[in-house]
Amino acid sequence: MHKWAQARLYWAHGNFTEAISQASGALKERFCDEAEVIRTGLIRQPQAKRYTPKSDSLFILTNSLPTTNSGYSYRTQALLRACRAAGMKVAGLTRLGYPMSVGRFSSDGYDQVDGVTYFRSIPWKVPALLSDRIALQAQEIVNIALELRPAVLHATTDYQNGLATRVAAQALGIPWVYEMRGELEKSWVARFPKADQEKALASERYRSLRALEKELADSADAVVVLSKVQRDSLIARGVAAEKIWIVPNGVSARLLDTTRDRSKSRKILGLKTNEFLFGSVTSVVDYEGLDTLVKVLPLLLEKGIPARLAIVGDGISLPALKEQANSLGVSDKCIFPGRVSQNDADLWYQALDVFCVPRKDTEVTRTVTPMKSIPALAYGVPVLVSHLPALEELVPEVFSHWLIQANDEISWSVALCKLINTNGPTTSEQCKEFVYQRTWEKNANLYSQLYSSLRRSYDQQ
């Protein structure tokens, strides 16, 4: 194997030292630079001046609507919209080069989505080295901040946003928040085949990223996480408990006032009303464990249950799921509509009899809480989830039996059979009651409290 190919292979597996030893020229310079950034977190400080704040916060984001449709971008949009509705002055700034980096040109330097402004940072030339890119991003943050004059800079994962925001906040003399929406180093490990994940966990990239994310949490004025299990994990790693705020995924309060119309939704989607429809609205990737649902389907059909499986979404595992359904002889009972609009996703939520989150038991799924099941509960649809620490918080305590052994199609089929006979108006109301404490409007109030506490703290310094 050629040396540069060997270097890239080492790099892809997180082995910095071996990759650098095999690389040369510009490739070696790039590898050395990125490794140094991840190991030290050192970024040169931008030029800035102090100001009197006139807005609440500027969010530093990886991506946003209307270009990217994901749980990340929907959470951002919902939170910023709720903050604005509560009278707060907030805006977003996406990462350097976005959305041109994903093939969309933004000529105005910003996008407005339902009243929320997303500023863009599009340089004439994106630097080749990571340290230079982050330094330029930090300067862009300062430039927008000098225009908007936020009291707080609010970064969302990953570490590149965190590093740029930290030095920008230091230069401006204002507090900054680090919102850890996941554990990206664990998501990186999850991309490897199971046989290679132990090696990935021992790699320089994983260990260095893990240490850097923790160091960013330590240095931030406040940390936002999505769940109690994530908070407990950070505390166990030494992050001060008093600086961690839980702001969970949620839904609009308006959704709780919406009456679910299962029959109408199925009619619009062209589905039968007399079938037992279970499934998920999700990214179709391996760790979601959707293959378990395909295995469950023939077990239900063997019991004479008129069942049908719907997996709504797209991803790299979709072809394998279709092949699996075909090999089990149930492809005619499966629906794979692919990626759908938000309006159609709402119809699928209402059409389902049971919403499923059959995630596999992995490093990332044990600590990261998804958003997908909350809208289902808001519609009064029962939710079965894998019995993992991060998912326990997604199920009302009264329905602890909705926590099902991961990767066990027998347990999932038994649980689904029970719900056929026990799902009713009382269940629906209890689902909705659980979600009343998880609305974006309540989360906006938490942000308001957080920003006020940070401003008071800085005013006293």
C-alpha positions as CSV (number, residue, x, y, z in Angstrom):
1,M,0.0,0.0,0.0
2,H,1.3,3.5,-0.9
3,K,2.4,5.6,2.1
4,W,-0.2,8.3,1.6
5,A,-2.9,5.7,1.4
6,Q,-1.6,4.0,4.6
7,A,-1.5,7.5,6.3
8,R,-5.1,8.1,5.4
9,L,-6.1,4.7,6.7
10,Y,-4.4,5.3,10.0
11,W,-6.0,8.7,10.2
12,A,-9.5,7.4,9.5
13,H,-9.0,5.0,12.4
14,G,-8.0,7.7,14.8
15,N,-4.3,6.9,15.0
16,F,-2.7,10.3,14.8
17,T,1.0,9.3,15.5
18,E,1.0,6.5,12.8
19,A,-0.8,8.7,10.3
20,I,1.6,11.6,10.7
21,S,4.6,9.2,10.5
22,Q,3.4,7.9,7.1
23,A,2.3,11.3,5.6
24,S,4.3,13.9,3.9
25,G,3.9,17.4,2.4
26,A,0.6,19.2,2.7
27,L,-1.1,16.0,4.0
28,K,1.3,15.8,6.9
29,E,0.9,19.5,7.7
30,R,-2.9,19.1,7.8
31,F,-2.7,16.0,10.0
32,C,-0.2,17.7,12.4
33,D,-2.3,20.8,12.7
34,E,-5.6,19.0,13.4
35,A,-4.0,16.7,15.9
36,E,-2.5,19.6,17.7
37,V,-5.8,21.4,17.9
38,I,-7.6,18.4,19.3
39,R,-4.8,17.7,21.8
40,T,-4.4,21.2,23.1
41,G,-7.5,23.2,22.2
42,L,-5.3,26.3,21.5
43,I,-6.7,28.8,19.0
44,R,-5.4,32.3,18.5
45,Q,-7.7,35.0,19.8
46,P,-9.6,37.3,17.4
47,Q,-9.5,41.1,17.5
48,A,-12.5,42.5,19.4
49,K,-13.7,45.4,21.6
50,R,-16.1,45.4,24.5
51,Y,-19.7,46.6,24.3
52,T,-22.9,47.1,26.2
53,P,-25.2,44.2,25.4
54,K,-28.5,45.0,23.6
55,S,-29.6,41.4,22.8
56,D,-29.8,38.1,24.7
57,S,-27.7,35.6,22.8
58,L,-26.1,34.5,19.6
59,F,-26.2,30.8,18.9
60,I,-23.1,29.3,17.2
61,L,-24.4,26.4,15.1
62,T,-23.2,23.6,12.9
63,N,-26.1,23.8,10.5
64,S,-29.7,25.0,10.3
65,L,-32.9,25.1,8.4
66,P,-33.8,25.5,5.5
67,T,-30.8,23.7,4.2
68,T,-30.4,20.9,6.7
69,N,-33.4,18.9,8.0
70,S,-32.4,17.0,11.1
71,G,-33.1,16.6,14.8
72,Y,-30.3,19.1,15.4
73,S,-31.7,21.8,13.1
74,Y,-35.3,21.2,14.2
75,R,-34.3,21.6,17.9
76,T,-32.5,24.8,17.1
77,Q,-35.4,26.3,15.1
78,A,-37.9,25.4,17.7
79,L,-35.9,26.8,20.6
80,L,-35.0,30.1,18.9
81,R,-38.6,30.5,17.7
82,A,-39.9,29.9,21.3
83,C,-37.2,32.3,22.7
84,R,-38.4,35.0,20.2
85,A,-42.0,34.4,21.1
86,A,-41.1,35.0,24.8
87,G,-39.6,38.4,23.9
88,M,-36.0,37.4,23.8
89,K,-33.6,38.7,21.1
90,V,-31.7,35.7,19.7
91,A,-30.1,34.8,16.4
92,G,-28.0,32.0,15.0
93,L,-24.6,31.9,13.2
94,T,-23.7,28.7,11.3
95,R,-20.2,27.3,10.9
96,L,-17.6,28.6,8.5
97,G,-18.5,27.9,4.9
98,Y,-22.0,26.6,5.5
99,P,-24.3,26.1,3.6
100,M,-22.0,26.3,0.6
101,S,-20.1,23.4,2.0
102,V,-23.2,21.2,1.4
103,G,-23.9,22.6,-2.0
104,R,-26.3,25.6,-1.4
105,F,-25.4,29.2,-2.2
106,S,-26.5,31.9,0.3
107,S,-26.2,35.2,-1.5
108,D,-27.7,37.5,1.3
109,G,-25.4,36.4,4.1
110,Y,-28.4,35.1,6.1
111,D,-31.6,33.2,6.0
112,Q,-34.8,33.8,7.8
113,V,-37.0,30.9,8.8
114,D,-40.3,31.6,10.5
115,G,-38.9,34.8,12.1
116,V,-35.6,33.3,13.1
117,T,-32.4,34.7,11.5
118,Y,-29.5,32.5,10.7
119,F,-26.4,34.5,9.7
120,R,-23.9,32.8,7.3
121,S,-20.1,33.0,7.4
122,I,-18.9,32.5,3.8
123,P,-15.3,33.6,3.3
124,W,-13.7,34.0,-0.1
125,K,-11.5,31.1,0.7
126,V,-11.8,28.5,3.4
127,P,-8.3,27.9,5.0
128,A,-6.8,24.4,4.6
129,L,-5.7,24.1,8.2
130,L,-8.2,23.4,11.0
131,S,-6.5,25.9,13.4
132,D,-6.9,28.6,10.7
133,R,-10.5,27.7,10.1
134,I,-11.4,27.9,13.7
135,A,-9.5,31.1,14.2
136,L,-11.4,32.6,11.2
137,Q,-14.7,31.3,12.6
138,A,-13.9,33.0,15.9
139,Q,-13.3,36.3,14.1
140,E,-16.6,35.9,12.3
141,I,-18.4,35.3,15.6
142,V,-16.9,38.5,17.0
143,N,-17.9,40.5,13.9
144,I,-21.5,39.4,14.1
145,A,-21.5,39.9,17.9
146,L,-20.2,43.5,17.5
147,E,-23.2,44.1,15.3
148,L,-25.9,42.3,17.4
149,R,-24.2,42.9,20.8
150,P,-25.4,39.7,22.6
151,A,-25.0,39.3,26.3
152,V,-24.1,35.6,25.9
153,L,-22.5,33.5,23.2
154,H,-24.3,30.1,23.0
155,A,-22.3,27.3,21.2
156,T,-23.6,24.0,20.3
157,T,-21.5,20.9,19.7
158,D,-19.0,20.0,18.3
159,Y,-15.6,21.1,19.6
160,Q,-14.9,23.3,16.6
161,N,-17.9,25.5,17.6
162,G,-16.8,25.3,21.2
163,L,-13.2,26.4,20.6
164,A,-14.2,29.3,18.3
165,T,-16.9,30.5,20.7
166,R,-14.6,30.3,23.7
167,V,-11.9,32.6,22.3
168,A,-14.5,34.9,20.9
169,A,-16.2,35.2,24.3
170,Q,-12.9,35.8,26.0
171,A,-12.0,38.6,23.5
172,L,-15.4,40.2,24.0
173,G,-15.5,39.8,27.7
174,I,-18.9,38.1,27.8
175,P,-20.0,34.7,29.1
176,W,-20.5,31.6,26.9
177,V,-22.6,28.5,27.1
178,Y,-21.6,25.1,25.7
179,E,-24.7,23.1,24.7
180,M,-23.6,19.4,24.4
181,R,-26.3,17.8,22.2
182,G,-24.5,14.6,22.0
183,E,-21.1,12.9,22.5
184,L,-19.6,13.3,19.1
185,E,-16.6,11.1,19.9
186,K,-19.0,8.2,20.6
187,S,-20.9,8.9,17.4
188,W,-17.6,8.6,15.6
189,V,-16.9,5.2,17.2
190,A,-20.5,4.0,16.3
191,R,-19.6,4.4,12.6
192,F,-17.2,1.5,12.8
193,P,-18.2,-2.2,12.5
194,K,-18.8,-3.7,15.9
195,A,-15.6,-5.7,15.7
196,D,-13.5,-2.5,15.3
197,Q,-15.2,-0.4,17.9
198,E,-12.9,-1.5,20.8
199,K,-9.9,-0.3,18.8
200,A,-11.7,3.0,18.0
201,L,-12.3,3.6,21.7
202,A,-8.6,3.1,22.4
203,S,-7.5,5.4,19.5
204,E,-5.8,8.8,20.0
205,R,-8.7,10.6,18.3
206,Y,-11.3,9.2,20.7
207,R,-9.2,9.8,23.8
208,S,-8.2,13.3,22.7
209,L,-11.7,14.3,21.6
210,R,-13.1,13.0,24.9
211,A,-10.6,15.0,26.9
212,L,-11.2,18.2,24.8
213,E,-15.0,18.0,25.1
214,K,-14.7,17.7,28.9
215,E,-12.2,20.6,29.0
216,L,-14.6,22.8,27.0
217,A,-17.4,21.9,29.5
218,D,-15.1,22.9,32.3
219,S,-14.2,26.2,30.8
220,A,-17.7,27.3,29.7
221,D,-19.7,29.5,32.0
222,A,-22.6,27.1,31.8
223,V,-23.2,23.8,30.1
224,V,-26.6,22.7,28.6
225,V,-27.4,19.0,28.2
226,L,-30.5,17.2,27.0
227,S,-31.0,14.6,29.7
228,K,-30.3,13.6,33.3
229,V,-28.2,10.7,32.2
230,Q,-26.0,13.1,30.2
231,R,-25.7,15.4,33.2
232,D,-24.8,12.5,35.5
233,S,-22.1,11.4,33.0
234,L,-20.5,14.8,32.9
235,I,-20.6,15.1,36.7
236,A,-18.9,11.6,36.9
237,R,-16.2,13.0,34.6
238,G,-15.6,15.9,37.0
239,V,-17.7,18.8,35.5
240,A,-19.2,21.0,38.2
241,A,-22.8,20.0,38.8
242,E,-24.0,23.5,39.5
243,K,-23.1,24.8,36.0
244,I,-25.0,22.1,34.2
245,W,-28.6,22.8,33.0
246,I,-30.9,20.2,31.5
247,V,-32.9,21.5,28.6
248,P,-34.6,18.4,27.1
249,N,-36.0,17.9,23.6
250,G,-39.6,18.9,23.4
251,V,-42.6,19.9,21.3
252,S,-44.6,23.0,20.7
253,A,-47.3,23.5,23.2
254,R,-49.7,23.9,20.3
255,L,-49.1,20.3,19.4
256,L,-50.5,19.2,22.7
257,D,-53.8,20.9,21.8
258,T,-54.0,19.1,18.5
259,T,-56.5,16.3,18.3
260,R,-55.0,13.2,16.7
261,D,-57.0,11.9,13.8
262,R,-55.6,8.4,13.1
263,S,-58.2,7.5,10.4
264,K,-57.8,10.8,8.5
265,S,-54.0,10.6,8.6
266,R,-54.1,7.0,7.2
267,K,-56.5,8.0,4.5
268,I,-54.2,10.9,3.3
269,L,-51.2,8.5,3.4
270,G,-53.1,5.8,1.5
271,L,-53.0,3.3,4.4
272,K,-55.6,0.8,5.6
273,T,-57.4,1.7,8.8
274,N,-57.9,-1.9,10.0
275,E,-54.2,-2.8,10.3
276,F,-51.9,-2.6,13.3
277,L,-49.3,-0.1,12.2
278,F,-46.0,0.1,14.1
279,G,-42.7,1.7,13.3
280,S,-40.6,4.9,13.5
281,V,-39.8,8.2,12.0
282,T,-36.1,8.3,12.1
283,S,-32.7,8.4,10.5
284,V,-32.0,4.9,9.1
285,V,-28.6,4.0,10.5
286,D,-27.3,0.9,12.1
287,Y,-27.4,2.0,15.8
288,E,-31.1,2.7,15.5
289,G,-31.7,-1.0,15.6
290,L,-34.5,-1.0,13.0
291,D,-33.6,-4.5,11.9
292,T,-35.2,-5.7,15.2
293,L,-38.6,-4.3,14.0
294,V,-38.2,-6.2,10.7
295,K,-37.6,-9.4,12.6
296,V,-40.7,-8.7,14.8
297,L,-43.0,-8.3,11.9
298,P,-43.2,-12.0,10.8
299,L,-43.7,-13.0,14.5
300,L,-46.8,-10.7,14.7
301,L,-48.1,-12.0,11.4
302,E,-47.7,-15.6,12.6
303,K,-50.1,-14.8,15.4
304,G,-52.7,-13.7,13.0
305,I,-52.2,-10.0,13.7
306,P,-52.9,-7.8,10.6
307,A,-49.6,-5.9,11.2
308,R,-47.7,-3.6,9.0
309,L,-44.3,-1.9,9.6
310,A,-43.5,1.7,8.6
311,I,-39.9,3.0,8.7
312,V,-40.1,6.6,7.7
313,G,-36.8,8.2,6.9
314,D,-33.6,7.7,5.0
315,G,-30.0,6.6,5.7
316,I,-27.2,4.3,4.8
317,S,-28.9,1.2,6.4
318,L,-32.1,1.5,4.3
319,P,-31.0,-0.9,1.5
320,A,-30.0,-3.5,4.0
321,L,-33.4,-3.2,5.8
322,K,-35.2,-3.7,2.5
323,E,-33.1,-6.7,1.7
324,Q,-33.8,-8.1,5.2
325,A,-37.6,-7.7,4.7
326,N,-37.4,-9.4,1.4
327,S,-35.4,-12.4,2.8
328,L,-37.9,-12.8,5.6
329,G,-40.8,-12.7,3.1
330,V,-42.4,-9.6,4.6
331,S,-41.5,-6.9,2.1
332,D,-45.2,-6.6,1.1
333,K,-46.0,-5.7,4.7
334,C,-43.3,-3.1,5.0
335,I,-43.5,0.6,4.1
336,F,-40.3,2.6,3.4
337,P,-41.4,6.0,2.2
338,G,-37.9,7.5,2.6
339,R,-37.3,11.1,3.8
340,V,-40.5,13.1,4.0
341,S,-41.5,16.7,4.7
342,Q,-42.3,17.8,8.3
343,N,-46.0,18.0,7.4
344,D,-46.0,14.4,6.2
345,A,-43.9,13.3,9.2
346,D,-46.7,14.6,11.4
347,L,-49.2,12.5,9.5
348,W,-47.1,9.4,10.0
349,Y,-46.9,10.1,13.8
350,Q,-50.7,10.2,13.9
351,A,-51.1,7.2,11.7
352,L,-49.0,4.9,13.9
353,D,-50.6,2.7,16.6
354,V,-47.2,2.4,18.3
355,F,-44.0,4.4,17.9
356,C,-40.8,2.4,18.3
357,V,-37.2,3.4,19.3
358,P,-35.4,0.0,19.1
359,R,-31.9,1.4,19.5
360,K,-29.0,-1.0,19.9
361,D,-27.0,-1.0,23.1
362,T,-23.9,1.0,22.2
363,E,-21.6,3.6,23.7
364,V,-23.5,6.5,22.0
365,T,-27.1,5.2,22.5
366,R,-26.5,4.7,26.3
367,T,-26.0,8.5,26.7
368,V,-27.6,10.4,23.9
369,T,-31.3,11.1,24.0
370,P,-33.2,11.4,20.7
371,M,-36.0,13.8,19.9
372,K,-38.1,11.6,17.6
373,S,-40.4,10.0,20.2
374,I,-41.6,13.2,21.9
375,P,-44.0,14.2,19.1
376,A,-45.5,10.7,19.2
377,L,-46.3,11.0,22.9
378,A,-47.7,14.5,22.3
379,Y,-50.2,13.0,19.9
380,G,-51.0,10.3,22.5
381,V,-49.3,7.5,20.7
382,P,-47.6,4.8,22.9
383,V,-43.8,4.6,22.6
384,L,-41.7,1.5,23.1
385,V,-38.0,2.1,23.5
386,S,-34.9,0.0,24.1
387,H,-34.1,-0.3,27.8
388,L,-31.1,2.0,27.8
389,P,-30.2,4.7,30.3
390,A,-30.6,7.6,27.8
391,L,-34.1,6.3,26.8
392,E,-35.5,5.7,30.2
393,E,-36.3,9.4,30.4
394,L,-38.5,9.2,27.3
395,V,-41.1,7.0,28.9
396,P,-43.7,8.0,31.6
397,E,-42.9,6.2,34.8
398,V,-46.3,4.6,34.9
399,F,-45.4,2.9,31.6
400,S,-42.0,1.4,32.6
401,H,-43.0,-1.8,30.9
402,W,-42.5,0.1,27.6
403,L,-38.8,-0.3,28.2
404,I,-37.8,-3.3,26.1
405,Q,-34.6,-5.4,25.9
406,A,-32.5,-4.1,23.1
407,N,-32.0,-6.3,20.0
408,D,-34.5,-8.9,21.3
409,E,-37.3,-9.4,18.8
410,I,-39.2,-11.8,21.1
411,S,-39.5,-9.2,23.8
412,W,-40.5,-6.5,21.3
413,S,-43.2,-8.8,19.7
414,V,-44.7,-9.5,23.2
415,A,-44.8,-5.9,24.1
416,L,-46.4,-4.9,20.8
417,C,-49.1,-7.6,21.3
418,K,-49.9,-6.3,24.7
419,L,-50.4,-2.8,23.4
420,I,-52.9,-4.0,20.8
421,N,-55.3,-4.8,23.7
422,T,-54.4,-2.1,26.2
423,N,-54.0,1.1,24.2
424,G,-56.9,3.5,24.8
425,P,-58.0,7.0,25.8
426,T,-56.4,6.8,29.3
427,T,-53.0,5.8,27.8
428,S,-53.3,8.7,25.3
429,E,-53.9,11.2,28.1
430,Q,-51.1,9.9,30.2
431,C,-48.7,10.3,27.2
432,K,-49.8,13.9,26.7
433,E,-49.5,14.7,30.4
434,F,-45.9,13.5,30.3
435,V,-45.0,15.8,27.5
436,Y,-46.6,18.9,29.1
437,Q,-43.4,19.3,31.0
438,R,-41.3,19.1,27.8
439,T,-42.4,22.0,25.6
440,W,-40.2,24.4,23.7
441,E,-41.9,27.2,25.5
442,K,-40.8,25.9,28.9
443,N,-37.3,25.4,27.5
444,A,-37.2,29.0,26.3
445,N,-38.0,30.0,29.9
446,L,-35.0,27.9,31.1
447,Y,-32.8,29.7,28.6
448,S,-34.0,33.1,29.9
449,Q,-33.2,32.0,33.5
450,L,-29.8,30.8,32.4
451,Y,-28.9,34.0,30.5
452,S,-30.1,36.2,33.4
453,S,-28.0,34.3,35.9
454,L,-24.9,34.6,33.7
455,R,-25.4,38.3,33.2
456,R,-25.8,38.8,37.0
457,S,-22.6,36.9,37.6
458,Y,-20.6,38.9,35.1
459,D,-22.1,42.2,36.3
460,Q,-20.8,41.4,39.8
461,Q,-17.2,40.8,38.6
